[in-house]
Every structure is written in structure tokens, then in C-alpha cells.
Amino acid sequence: MILGAVYMLWMYQRVFFGPPRKAAEHGIPDLTVREWVTLAPILLAIVAIGFVPQPLLSVVKEPVDAFVQRVSRPPPVRKAEVER
């Protein structure tokens, strides 16, 4: 366990506090136009839901309430348990 903690701290130090490196040095290219076109609607949806969540919440409210009601009901009592 101690070795695992030491390794995690060592890794954390190297990842977050190591020398800065450029992504291009590692062969990771920037996003292409196709990737930006794919990513842009997702980013816009995330921002829109962050600023105006009510339309999404109103859509999922009824199914979530039904699920909570179904899960929170006590289990049915069996006849053999009542006779005891």
C-alpha cells in the first residue's frame, strides 16, 4: 500500500508539476476542421445546458419521478410472512 501511494504521488508530481512540453513534440496534432465541426455542437450543448438547464430538466422530470416512485415503494408483503 505504501509503494502504491509513493507511486501515485510520484506520478502526480510528474504529470502536474513536471517541465512543460508542447503537444507537437509528442506527435499530437491540433484538431482538424472535421473534428472541430464534430466537437462544436457538443460544446454548444454543454454550454447551453449549463446556462439554461430548465428545458432539459422539464423533459426528464416525469420519468425520473416515476422511477423514484417505483424504487421507493416498499416491497410487497408475502402471505407466508404475514402468518408468522
BELGIJO-V528767 format. One record per backbone hydrogen bond with DSSP energy under -0.5 kcal/mol. CO is the residue of the C=O (numbers start at 1). NH is the residue of the N-H. If there is no record, write none. Layout:
# BELGIJO-V528767
[[CO | NH] [CO | NH]]
This chain:
# BELGIJO-V528767
[[1 | 5] [2 | 6] [3 | 7] [4 | 8] [5 | 9] [6 | 10] [7 | 11] [8 | 12] [9 | 13] [10 | 14] [11 | 15] [12 | 16] [13 | 17] [14 | 18] [22 | 25] [22 | 26] [23 | 26] [23 | 28] [24 | 27] [27 | 29] [32 | 36] [33 | 37] [34 | 38] [35 | 39] [36 | 40] [37 | 41] [38 | 42] [39 | 43] [40 | 44] [41 | 45] [42 | 46] [43 | 47] [44 | 48] [45 | 49] [46 | 50] [47 | 51] [48 | 52] [53 | 57] [54 | 58] [55 | 59] [56 | 60] [57 | 61] [58 | 62] [60 | 64] [61 | 65] [62 | 66] [63 | 67] [64 | 68] [65 | 69] [66 | 70] [67 | 71] [68 | 72] [69 | 73] [78 | 82] [79 | 83] [80 | 84]]
